[in-house]
Amino acid sequence: MSSSVPRERIVLYAALTALTAVSIDALLPGLRDIAGELGVAPPLSTQHVVTLFIFGMVFGELVFGPISDAVGRKRALVAGLGVYAIGTLVALLASSLEGVILGRVLQGIGVAGPKIATRAMIRDQFEGEAMARVMSFLFSLFILVPMIAPALGQGVIALAGWRGMFTLYLILALGLGAWLVMRQPETLPPERRIPFRPRILLANGARILTNRRVALLIMATGFVFGAQLLYLSIAADLFADAYGVRETFPIYFAMLAAGIGLASYLNGRFVGRFGMDAMARFGFLGLTLAGLFMLAASIAYDGRPPLAFLLLSGFGAFFAIGILFGNLNAMAMRLLGEVAGLGASLIASGSSLVATLFAIGLGTLYDGTVMVLAGGIFLAGAVSLLLGGLSARGSDKPVMAVR
């Protein structure tokens, strides 16, 4: 990490990035309460409270990257937090599941501002292996977020109902916005900004997406993220249906989430020694093997393997996902220095779209057993392993911007 970048900025970047995880994980214990109060009207279900949040991010990620390239990272961040706050209010005041989902879509659009602009800020200040170390350092700073978020959500919901979580989301958005405005300088000088013009956006977008290495890494990232999103969308129901776990769900969720945190921390220590590509190959293989182990156990036990089997294979899968999250984005972004904002948008939105379609498609097959999750993790690992190998054969020539 560069000593010229104050540690406070890295902490702020971690907090802004963690807003996405908090927005998903802390609400999981409340999904059944939402269904109980508002009802479920097919084809909508509480799974969509999670998956359509990510779907909203697809659109936000397409918009906020070009905005951050045109007007600066800081303004894009503030705008995103504003949209997120509006979506939070919509969900907070909703009287139907449709209203909650509308608010969640708006939250997803808004949270893309911090997600994309923060990555672009990092790309403005770091490159290569240093960027990969910073990305992993961010994960290690909020290592506790996925672990404690469901417990936090369960506590808040016990005291103030599921609407209390949306009140907390609003407080977080306002607090992070104030911290950003007061303490974070702009990292993109005016002379490096790219005008917000459709012709230029289309030309630069075409250059990014026709780069074989970047395009394949976007798809690989989408399948990896899809495995995690599938788990998040069915986790509360799965533990309750297959194992009768309800009140202690946050404990088991934290045990699996620890895999991502540990992997992110270790990746930051080893990526400089082995390189991003080798670490990613290890992650792809680990995800595939963990999924295969879970699938074999599910078949052997008619879809309900012993809880210890689920936790062991799940920890392995999330450890692999943690390794991959720390490297895949950096691997794709290293070719996009001149179009970092738009590149971050296309990488994030493309992978989020793949992940959403993957999770929604497999989520509809959920039958109260581990089978769908196991098959999804194995499929995601095998496909991403293939895509990652193909991407390594692509050109490593940087994408040059059209201005």
C-alpha positions in Angstrom: 0.0 0.0 0.0 1.3 3.4 -0.8 2.3 5.4 2.2 1.1 8.6 0.5 -2.5 7.5 0.9 -3.8 8.2 4.4 -5.1 5.1 6.2 -8.4 7.0 6.9 -9.2 7.0 3.2 -8.7 3.2 3.0 -11.1 2.8 6.0 -13.6 5.1 4.3 -13.3 3.1 1.1 -13.9 -0.1 3.1 -17.0 1.4 4.8 -18.5 2.5 1.5 -17.8 -0.8 -0.1 -19.2 -2.7 2.9 -22.5 -0.8 2.6 -23.5 -3.3 -0.1 -22.8 -6.3 2.2 -24.7 -4.7 5.1 -27.6 -3.9 2.8 -27.9 -7.6 1.9 -26.8 -9.6 4.9 -28.3 -7.7 7.7 -31.8 -8.0 6.2 -31.7 -11.8 5.8 -33.2 -12.6 9.3 -36.1 -10.3 8.5 -37.2 -11.9 5.2 -39.7 -14.2 6.9 -41.1 -11.3 8.9 -41.6 -9.3 5.8 -43.4 -12.2 4.2 -45.5 -12.6 7.3 -46.6 -8.9 7.5 -46.9 -8.1 3.8 -47.7 -11.5 2.3 -46.2 -13.0 -0.8 -47.9 -12.7 -4.2 -46.5 -15.0 -6.9 -44.4 -14.6 -9.0 -42.7 -12.4 -6.3 -41.2 -13.9 -3.1 -38.9 -12.7 -0.4 -35.9 -14.2 -2.5 -36.5 -11.2 -4.7 -35.8 -8.8 -1.8 -32.2 -10.0 -2.2 -31.8 -10.8 -5.9 -33.6 -7.7 -7.3 -31.4 -5.5 -5.1 -28.5 -6.9 -7.1 -30.6 -6.4 -10.3 -30.9 -2.7 -9.4 -27.1 -2.5 -9.1 -26.8 -3.6 -12.7 -28.4 -0.3 -13.9 -26.6 1.8 -11.3 -23.3 0.3 -12.2 -23.8 1.2 -15.9 -24.6 4.9 -15.0 -22.2 5.8 -12.1 -19.0 4.7 -13.8 -19.4 7.1 -16.8 -20.6 9.8 -14.4 -17.5 9.3 -12.2 -15.3 9.6 -15.3 -17.1 12.8 -16.4 -17.6 14.8 -13.2 -15.3 13.1 -10.7 -15.5 10.2 -8.3 -16.6 12.2 -5.3 -19.7 13.7 -6.9 -20.7 10.3 -8.2 -20.4 8.8 -4.7 -22.6 11.5 -3.2 -25.2 11.1 -5.9 -25.3 7.3 -5.4 -25.8 7.7 -1.6 -28.6 10.1 -2.3 -30.5 7.6 -4.5 -29.8 4.9 -1.9 -31.4 7.0 0.8 -34.5 7.6 -1.4 -34.8 3.8 -2.0 -34.5 3.2 1.8 -37.3 5.6 2.5 -39.5 3.9 -0.1 -38.9 0.5 1.5 -39.3 1.8 5.0 -42.8 3.3 4.2 -44.0 0.4 2.0 -47.3 -1.3 2.7 -46.7 -4.2 0.3 -44.0 -6.6 -0.8 -44.0 -4.8 -4.2 -43.2 -1.5 -2.4 -40.3 -3.1 -0.5 -38.9 -4.6 -3.7 -39.2 -1.2 -5.5 -37.3 0.4 -2.6 -34.7 -2.4 -2.8 -34.2 -1.9 -6.6 -33.6 1.8 -5.9 -31.2 1.0 -3.1 -29.4 -1.3 -5.5 -29.1 1.5 -8.1 -27.9 3.9 -5.5 -25.4 1.6 -3.8 -23.6 1.2 -7.1 -22.3 4.8 -6.7 -20.1 4.0 -3.7 -19.2 0.6 -5.2 -18.1 1.8 -8.6 -16.6 5.2 -7.7 -14.7 3.6 -4.8 -13.1 1.1 -7.1 -12.2 3.9 -9.6 -10.7 5.9 -6.7 -8.5 3.0 -5.9 -7.5 2.6 -9.6 -6.7 6.3 -9.7 -4.1 5.8 -6.9 -2.8 2.2 -7.3 -2.0 -0.3 -10.0 -0.9 -3.9 -10.5 -0.2 -6.0 -7.5 -0.4 -2.9 -5.2 -4.0 -2.5 -6.3 -4.7 -6.2 -5.5 -3.2 -5.7 -2.1 -5.4 -2.7 -1.4 -8.5 -4.5 -2.6 -7.7 -7.4 -0.2 -6.9 -5.0 2.6 -10.4 -3.5 2.2 -11.9 -6.9 2.6 -9.8 -7.6 5.7 -10.9 -4.3 7.3 -14.6 -5.3 7.0 -13.9 -8.9 7.7 -16.5 -8.9 10.4 -19.3 -7.3 8.3 -20.7 -10.5 6.7 -20.2 -12.3 10.0 -22.0 -9.9 12.3 -24.5 -8.4 9.9 -27.2 -11.1 10.3 -26.8 -10.9 14.1 -27.0 -7.1 14.0 -30.1 -7.4 11.8 -31.7 -10.0 14.1 -31.1 -7.7 17.1 -32.5 -4.6 15.3 -35.5 -6.5 14.0 -36.2 -7.9 17.5 -36.3 -4.4 18.9 -37.8 -2.4 16.0 -39.1 -4.8 13.5 -37.8 -5.2 9.9 -38.5 -1.6 9.2 -35.9 -0.8 11.9 -33.3 -2.1 9.5 -34.2 0.4 6.9 -34.0 3.2 9.5 -30.4 2.0 10.2 -29.6 1.9 6.5 -30.8 5.5 6.2 -28.5 6.5 9.1 -25.5 4.8 7.5 -26.1 6.5 4.2 -26.3 9.9 5.8 -23.2 9.3 8.0 -21.0 8.0 5.2 -22.1 10.9 3.0 -21.1 13.4 5.6 -17.7 11.7 6.1 -17.1 11.6 2.4 -17.9 15.3 1.8 -15.8 16.5 4.7 -12.7 14.3 4.5 -12.3 12.7 1.0 -10.5 14.7 -1.8 -11.2 14.2 -5.4 -8.9 11.7 -7.0 -9.6 12.4 -10.7 -8.2 15.7 -11.9 -10.2 17.7 -14.5 -7.6 17.1 -17.3 -8.2 13.3 -17.0 -12.0 13.4 -17.2 -13.9 12.0 -20.1 -16.9 13.9 -21.3 -20.3 12.3 -20.8 -21.1 11.8 -24.5 -23.1 8.8 -25.8 -20.8 8.4 -28.8 -17.7 8.3 -26.7 -19.3 6.0 -24.1 -20.4 3.5 -26.8 -17.0 3.6 -28.4 -15.1 3.1 -25.2 -17.7 0.4 -24.1 -17.2 -1.5 -27.3 -13.4 -1.4 -26.8 -13.7 -2.8 -23.3 -16.2 -5.5 -24.1 -14.4 -6.7 -27.2 -11.3 -7.2 -25.2 -11.4 -11.0 -24.8 -9.6 -11.1 -21.5 -11.9 -8.5 -19.9 -15.1 -10.0 -21.3 -14.3 -13.5 -20.1 -13.3 -12.2 -16.7 -16.7 -10.4 -16.4 -18.5 -13.7 -17.1 -16.3 -15.6 -14.7 -16.9 -13.0 -11.9 -20.6 -13.2 -12.6 -20.7 -17.0 -12.0 -18.6 -16.7 -8.8 -20.9 -13.9 -7.5 -23.9 -15.9 -8.6 -22.9 -18.8 -6.3 -22.8 -16.4 -3.4 -26.0 -14.7 -4.4 -27.8 -18.0 -4.7 -26.8 -18.8 -1.1 -27.8 -15.4 0.2 -31.2 -15.6 -1.4 -32.1 -19.0 0.1 -29.9 -19.2 3.2 -32.5 -18.3 5.8 -35.1 -20.7 4.3 -32.5 -23.4 3.8 -31.3 -23.5 7.4 -34.9 -23.4 8.7 -36.3 -26.0 6.2 -33.5 -28.5 6.1 -32.1 -28.2 9.7 -34.8 -26.4 11.8 -32.3 -23.6 12.5 -33.9 -20.2 13.0 -32.8 -18.2 16.1 -29.2 -19.4 15.7 -29.1 -18.8 12.0 -26.7 -15.7 12.4 -24.1 -18.0 14.1 -24.0 -20.5 11.2 -24.1 -17.6 8.7 -21.1 -16.1 10.4 -19.2 -19.4 10.4 -19.5 -19.6 6.6 -18.8 -15.9 6.1 -15.6 -16.2 8.0 -14.3 -18.2 5.0 -14.5 -15.1 2.8 -12.9 -12.9 5.4 -10.0 -15.3 6.1 -9.4 -15.7 2.4 -9.4 -12.0 1.7 -6.8 -11.5 4.5 -4.5 -14.3 3.3 -4.8 -13.1 -0.3 -3.5 -9.8 0.7 -0.4 -11.5 2.2 0.3 -14.0 -0.6 -0.8 -12.2 -3.8 2.5 -10.3 -4.0 4.4 -13.6 -3.9 2.3 -15.7 -6.3 0.5 -13.1 -8.4 -3.1 -12.5 -9.1 -3.4 -15.1 -11.9 -2.1 -18.0 -9.8 -4.3 -17.0 -6.8 -7.4 -16.9 -9.1 -6.7 -20.4 -10.5 -6.5 -21.7 -6.9 -9.8 -20.0 -6.1 -11.5 -21.4 -9.2 -10.3 -24.9 -8.4 -11.3 -24.6 -4.8 -14.8 -23.5 -5.6 -15.3 -26.4 -8.0 -14.1 -29.0 -5.5 -16.1 -27.5 -2.6 -19.2 -27.6 -4.8 -18.5 -31.2 -5.8 -18.1 -32.3 -2.2 -21.4 -30.6 -1.2 -23.2 -32.1 -4.2 -21.9 -35.6 -3.4 -22.9 -35.3 0.2 -26.4 -34.0 -0.8 -26.9 -36.9 -3.2 -25.8 -39.4 -0.6 -28.2 -38.0 2.1 -31.2 -37.3 -0.1 -30.6 -33.5 -0.1 -30.1 -33.1 3.6 -26.5 -34.0 4.5 -25.4 -33.6 8.1 -25.0 -30.0 9.1 -21.3 -30.4 9.6 -20.9 -31.5 5.9 -22.8 -28.3 4.8 -20.6 -26.1 7.0 -17.4 -27.7 5.9 -18.0 -27.6 2.2 -19.7 -24.2 2.5 -16.6 -22.8 4.3 -14.4 -24.1 1.5 -16.6 -22.5 -1.1 -16.6 -19.2 0.6 -12.9 -19.3 1.2 -12.5 -19.8 -2.6 -14.9 -16.9 -3.3 -12.9 -14.7 -1.0 -9.7 -15.4 -2.9 -11.5 -14.7 -6.2 -13.1 -11.5 -5.1 -9.7 -10.1 -4.1 -8.2 -10.8 -7.6 -10.8 -11.0 -10.4 -11.7 -7.3 -10.4 -8.1 -6.3 -10.2 -7.2 -8.7 -13.0 -9.9 -7.1 -15.3 -9.2 -3.5 -14.2 -5.4 -3.7 -14.8 -6.1 -3.2 -18.5 -8.5 -0.3 -18.1 -6.4 2.6 -16.7 -7.7 5.2 -19.2 -11.3 4.1 -18.8 -11.3 3.0 -15.2 -14.8 4.4 -14.4 -16.6 3.0 -17.4 -14.6 -0.2 -17.1 -15.6 -0.7 -13.4 -19.2 -0.1 -14.4 -19.2 -2.7 -17.2 -17.3 -5.3 -15.1 -19.7 -4.8 -12.1 -22.9 -4.5 -14.1 -22.1 -7.4 -16.4 -21.1 -9.7 -13.5 -24.1 -8.6 -11.5 -26.4 -9.4 -14.4 -24.9 -12.8 -14.9 -25.1 -13.4 -11.1 -28.8 -12.3 -10.9 -29.9 -14.5 -13.7 -28.0 -17.4 -12.3 -29.4 -17.0 -8.8 -33.0 -16.3 -9.9 -32.9 -19.3 -12.3 -31.6 -21.8 -9.8 -33.5 -20.2 -6.9 -36.8 -21.1 -8.5 -35.7 -24.8 -8.2 -35.2 -24.6 -4.4 -37.1 -27.5 -2.8 -36.2 -27.2 0.9 -32.9 -29.2 0.5 -29.2 -28.5 -0.1 -29.3 -29.9 -3.6 -29.9 -26.7 -5.5 -27.2 -24.8 -3.6 -24.7 -27.7 -4.0 -25.4 -27.9 -7.7 -25.2 -24.2 -8.1 -21.8 -23.9 -6.4 -20.3 -26.8 -8.4 -21.7 -25.3 -11.7 -20.4 -21.8 -10.9 -16.9 -23.2 -10.0 -16.6 -25.4 -13.1 -17.8 -22.7 -15.6 -15.7 -20.0 -14.0 -12.6 -22.2 -14.0 -13.1 -22.7 -17.8 -13.7 -19.0 -18.4 -10.7 -18.0 -16.3 -8.4 -20.4 -18.3 -9.7 -19.0 -21.6 -9.2 -15.4 -20.5 -5.5 -16.1 -19.8 -5.1 -16.6 -23.6 -6.3 -13.1 -24.4 -4.3 -10.0 -25.2 -2.8 -8.1 -22.3 -2.6 -4.9 -24.3 -4.2 -2.0 -22.3 -7.5 -0.6 -23.6 -7.0 2.9 -24.9 -9.8 5.5 -24.5 -11.6 7.3 -27.3 -11.9 10.9 -26.4 
